[in-house]
Amino acid sequence: MDKLLSLPELRANPFGERMCLIFSSTKDGDCTFEDFLDMMSVFSEAAPKSVKAEYAFRIFDFDGDDYLGRSDLEETITKLVSPQRFSSEDMKALVNRVLEEADLDDDGMLAFAEFEHVISKSPDFANSFRIRL
């Protein structure tokens, strides 16, 4: 993991460690060469948007329960805006807004289908979810 995180593209990415964990076949963050190739394939410009969405969902699902709940969304937002911090009140309002827009079944969390629906409305997603080495 240390070698991968020394790459400028991952060192600057707030999800670098999380990406290593998701692509690690041993689930400890250490990646084999094949794991690295899998990662680069998903983050290539040629990867289908559906594959990128699947891995983005896995990266943002910090607790691994196959849903993006409030804590997953808070952690994702925190990583995206770091080092800036939101007050707990502002964070709650932001997460509520995300769920209001994306939680189609009103269960307080996002299933993959709901996440994929939101991603489909974002034309920039595929371009921002890539790594160029």
Disulfide bonds with the S-S distance in Angstrom:
none
